[in-house]
Amino acid sequence: MRFLKKLLLWSVIVFATIIALLYLFKVDYLIKAVRTIYLNGHTTAFLKDYTEFDNRVIPKSHTPQPWATSKDYNAVKPTAELEKWHQKLGTVAFLIIKNDSVWNESYYDDYEKNSKSNSFSMAKSIVSASLGKAIMQGKIKNLDQRVSDFFSEFNNGTSARMTVGDLSSMASGLDWDESYYSPFSITTRAYFDDDLNKVILGLKGVDEPGQSYKYLSGNTQLLAMCIEKATGKSLADYVAENFWEPMGAENEAFWQTDHKDGIVKAYCCFASNARDFARFGKLYKQHGMWNGKQILDSTFIAKSTMPRFEDSPEYGYGWWLCDYKNKKIFYMRGHLGQYVIVIPQDDLIIVRLGNLTQRSTKGSPHSDDFFVDIDETYKMLAQRK
C-alpha cells in the first residue's frame, strides 16, 4: 500500500511538472492537441475533429436547392481500381456531378450524403472567394491593397509591401513552418492555440512579397482577418450571407474557432458534406453566376484559376491548378486528400473526401490519388449508354 501511495505521488509530481514546463516554454497548446487528437487515436487532425473544437455555425440556406439527379444515377459501378484506392486510403465520400446533375456517388464507413467532415485546406478556396466578394462589394479596393491598411503590425520592412493578393496567391514572404506533424511548428500552434490573432500578428516578413509562390497556411488566416476588418463581419457570417445562402446549401456547416465565439481557423476546418462542398466548384465553373445572378465577379474567378507565377503553374489565387490530358483543371484541396475537382470543358465536378492521401511518387505537386480519381471517373463515364 505504501508503495502504491508513493507511486501515485510521484506520478502526480511528474504530471504537474510536465504541465508547468509546457506553460513555461509557451507550448501549452499541446495540452489541447493531446486531448483532441492523440487521445482520439490519431497523430494528426482528422475528419471528425470538428466535434472536439468550438465552432461557428453557418446555417443552411432558407431556400435549399437540391442537386438534380441524373436519369442514370449510379447505373455504373465504380471501377475495381477506384474501389481499391477507396479502401486503401479510407475514402468516405466520392461524388461525380456531370452536367450539374449527380451522376454517381458512393459513401463508406458510417458516412452518407449529409455527413459532415473537415475540409482542411479546401477552406482556403472559400476564403479566396470571400476576398473576391469583398472586392466586388468595394469593401477591399483590389488585389493590390496592402495588408498594412488593415493591420499596422505589417507596416515595416518587406511586409509593408505585402498585399491581399500576395496572401491569396501564397506569395507573402512571411515566416511560417508548414509542418503538419511536428508538435512544435507554427502550423500546429495555430491549430490548437486559443489566441490565433496573436499568433498571426506576430509573424515577420523574411522574403520579398509578391515574387514567388510558397504555400503557407498563415497567409490565408491573415487574409481572412483582413476580410473581417474590411467587411465588419465574422468570416463565417460573411460566407453564410454571400455564398451558403444564395447557393442553396442544404445543410448547416461548422467552422472551427480558436475559442468559444473566437475567430475561425480560416485556413482549414470548414466542416460540411460532399454535395454542399461541390457548390463552390459549380460557382467557379459557372464563372460566378448562380441562378442568373452574378454573385462573384467572373474576372476574379478567371484570374484565380490561372497561375500567378510561371514557375509555379500548380497554384492560382486560392485554387490548385493542373493541365492533364489536354484538360485544364482547377480544384480545392485539403489535408488527407479532400478534393473538389472541376473540369469545365467536360462540365464535370468530382468530390472526394477521405482519411488518407497518396503523395506523388513522381515528383508532381499533385498527389497520385488525384490522378486516379480523374482517370477512373472518365472510365466510368465511358460506360454510359
MARBASE-234996 format. One record per residue (C-alpha): x, y, z; residue in three letters. Coordinates in steps of 0.001 Angstrom, whole numbers, plus 500000, padded with zeros to 6 digits. Layout:
<atoms>
XYZALA/...
</atoms>
This chain:
<atoms>
500000500000500000MET/502846502395500910ARG/504476501663497546PHE/501257502492495686LEU/500914505780497544LYS/504475506733496644LYS/503900505755493015LEU/500742507837492877LEU/502502510798494481LEU/505410510654492050TRP/503008510293489133SER/501189513458490219VAL/504501515302490617ILE/505741514246487165VAL/502429515154485554PHE/502361518563487261ALA/505967519193486240THR/505199518403482596ILE/502230520774482635ILE/504321523502484260ALA/507063523098481652LEU/504537523338478809LEU/503369526682480168TYR/506918527826480944LEU/508044527237477369PHE/504751528613475986LYS/503697525392474274VAL/500656524776476468ASP/498566524453473286TYR/499955520895473187LEU/497595520037476052ILE/494659520621473703LYS/496468518709470958ALA/496819515658473165VAL/493213515858474337ARG/491595516403470935THR/493855514396468615ILE/496118511866470306TYR/493592510671472879LEU/491233510013469957ASN/493776507640468437GLY/495129509993465735HIS/498521511521465017THR/497189514445463004THR/493930516333462506ALA/491100514043461398PHE/487799514226459529LEU/485523514448462552LYS/487756516557464769ASP/485357519492464421TYR/483358517805467202THR/486309518386469549GLU/486522522164468997PHE/484358525261469323ASP/482667526211466048ASN/480739528988464388ARG/477588527714462720VAL/476824528549459083ILE/473074527925458767PRO/471643526004455855LYS/470005528119453168SER/466454529338453723HIS/465788528250450143THR/467665524949449743PRO/468477523967446173GLN/468899520187445928PRO/471162518927443174TRP/469390517423440196ALA/469835513672439838THR/470921512150436539SER/468499509736434844LYS/471201507068435000ASP/472200507851438596TYR/474528505176439990ASN/473849502942436980ALA/477599502495436542VAL/479566500995439403LYS/482938502416440478PRO/485798500664438724THR/487708497963440576ALA/490777500200440549GLU/488869503096442072LEU/487396500870444773GLU/490883499579445550LYS/492090503134446139TRP/488989503961448182HIS/489764501066450504GLN/493483501791450604LYS/493071505463451508LEU/489875505332453538GLY/487586507300451249THR/484325508268452980VAL/482597510067450082ALA/483039510071446321PHE/480735512192444196LEU/480582512695440424ILE/478479515587439131ILE/478032515673435355LYS/476146518493433625ASN/475115519839437047ASP/473392516562437970SER/474572513987440490VAL/475581511086438263TRP/477315508809440728ASN/478034508818444452GLU/479424506379446971SER/479783506565450747TYR/481815504405453107TYR/482145503626456802ASP/479335505427458619ASP/479108508341456169TYR/476134509284453993GLU/475226512271451839LYS/474542514590454783ASN/477558513573456870SER/479992516341457744LYS/483748516092457534SER/486615518536457878ASN/487573520321454664SER/491050521162455942PHE/492705523423453349SER/489795523306450916MET/488675526195453122ALA/491415528309451541LYS/489397528405448312SER/486370529637450288ILE/488450532403451860VAL/489745533399448422SER/486158533546447138ALA/485348535815450083SER/488204538108449043LEU/486699538293445555GLY/483309539138447025LYS/484755541868449254ALA/486448543414446207ILE/483223543118444218MET/481378544970447010GLN/484042547673447243GLY/484998546685450793LYS/488541545902449602ILE/489999548042446805LYS/491636545306444738ASN/494213542536444926LEU/496941545159445329ASP/495599546679448537GLN/498255546435451206ARG/497779544335454302VAL/499150547203456398SER/495968549137455578ASP/494212546691457885PHE/496965545783460357PHE/499715548251461257SER/501811545342462547GLU/502813544774458920PHE/503805548345458197ASN/507568547751458435ASN/510243546012456407GLY/509342543830453452THR/505860543194454858SER/504962546831454242ALA/504697545911450539ARG/502624542767451150MET/499158542798449537THR/495960540816449998VAL/496663539315446571GLY/500011538086447853ASP/498224536320450690LEU/495712534646448376SER/498370533502445900SER/500799532286448567MET/503448534918447937ALA/503585536803451249SER/507233536245452193GLY/506190535638455826LEU/507974533315458224ASP/505925530150458638TRP/506706526460459078ASP/504131524462457089GLU/504625521245459024SER/501525519240459947TYR/503155516517462020TYR/505663518457464115SER/504135519358467502PRO/506284522491467662PHE/505573524005464223SER/503591527228463980ILE/501008525360461902THR/500384523054464859THR/500288526001467260ARG/497738527771465045ALA/495536524689465025TYR/495367524419468823PHE/496199527860470211ASP/493323529806471768ASP/494593533218470572ASP/495053532889466829LEU/495082536658466292ASN/498193536957468436LYS/499906534099466589VAL/499272535642463173ILE/500030539253464076LEU/503385538112465441GLY/504575536918462016LEU/507531538655460373LYS/508480539125456747GLY/511580537198455707VAL/511330537399451898ASP/510171539996449422GLU/506405539576448929PRO/504833539114445517GLY/507876537466443946GLN/507342533724444241SER/504985531027445451TYR/505408529374448838LYS/502440527583450386TYR/501818528938453898LEU/498598528445455840SER/499287531630457787GLY/498707533603454595ASN/495080532517454436THR/494486533178458111GLN/495821536716457769LEU/493759537213454614LEU/490616536181456498ALA/491439538695459238MET/491757541425456579CYS/488380540464455115ILE/486774540627458545GLU/488294544069459141LYS/487105545280455722ALA/483555543937455971THR/482940544363459689GLY/481606540794459867LYS/482884537471461067SER/484060535402458111LEU/481544532677458954ALA/478663535164458742ASP/480089536680455561TYR/480308533287453847VAL/476825532380455065ALA/475314535558453655GLU/477171535739450358ASN/477622532087449385PHE/475927529464451561TRP/472530531192451419GLU/472331532135447706PRO/473868528822446591MET/471094526954448390GLY/473199524815450726ALA/471052522007452093GLU/472919521546455364ASN/474379523768458016GLU/478162523885458188ALA/480585524352461059PHE/483772526409461035TRP/486224525721463852GLN/487290528647466017THR/490286529249468247ASP/487991529535471270HIS/484302529971472004LYS/482962532870469888ASP/486509533415468612GLY/487814533782465068ILE/487541530924462609VAL/490561528865461687LYS/490150530171458157ALA/492992528260456543TYR/491231524996457384CYS/488421523394459278CYS/485198524171457425PHE/483038521097458109ALA/480409520187455528SER/479418517370453169ASN/480342516371449621ALA/477219517783447946ARG/477483521188449588ASP/481248521439449093PHE/480585520862445381ALA/478610524116445174ARG/481834526133445214PHE/483079524064442276GLY/479868524801440386LYS/480073528521441194LEU/483586528761439763TYR/482702526540436800LYS/479866528959436009GLN/482164531999436213HIS/480455533294439366GLY/476911533056438050MET/474221531349440122TRP/470578531129439079ASN/471017534070436742GLY/472709536279439318LYS/476381537233439324GLN/477368536534442939ILE/481124536544442256LEU/482987538530439614ASP/483927536434436580SER/487176538341436055THR/488266537499439591PHE/487469533824439003ILE/489404533802435734ALA/492420535282437495LYS/492051532877440419SER/492162529823438176THR/495299530846436298MET/498878530609437641PRO/500262533826439059ARG/503870532685438714PHE/505251530960435636GLU/507499528672437663ASP/504594527600439931SER/501842526610437495PRO/500124524486440143GLU/498559527411442033TYR/496482530489441314GLY/494609532527443907TYR/493307530036446475GLY/492857527238443924TRP/495107524405442773TRP/495647524098439018LEU/496566521217436738CYS/496801520670432983ASP/496166516970432490TYR/495470515060429281LYS/494620518274427428ASN/492184519341430120LYS/492518522477432224LYS/491579521551435763ILE/491228523627438901PHE/490447522251442303TYR/490064522731446034MET/492464520606448052ARG/492774519724451718GLY/494952517685454064HIS/494493513896453783LEU/493104514105450249GLY/489986516271450322GLN/489171517403446762TYR/486608519343444785VAL/487895518859441235ILE/486452520993438443VAL/486911520173434739ILE/484905522877432943PRO/485323521634429352GLN/483500518417430277ASP/481043520073432697ASP/482360517785435402LEU/482851518064439170ILE/484439515310441265ILE/484396515405445061VAL/486479513053447173ARG/486585513106450980LEU/488672510676452993GLY/491180509739455661ASN/494407509489453674LEU/496131510653450520THR/498938509176448423GLN/501599511811447885ARG/503136511939444456SER/505666509230443675THR/506693511095440510LYS/507674514495441871GLY/504376516121440881SER/502797518838443056PRO/499590516820442702HIS/499001513600444648SER/498819510205442960ASP/495240509629444103ASP/494165512918442491PHE/495056511481439072PHE/493480508113439913VAL/490207509821440829ASP/490146511605437473ILE/491212508655435327ASP/488778506218436901GLU/485924508717436713THR/486423509005432953TYR/486480505204432649LYS/483136505129434450MET/481701507862432235LEU/482787505919429152ALA/480467503093430220GLN/477355505256429928ARG/474785504005427436LYS/
</atoms>
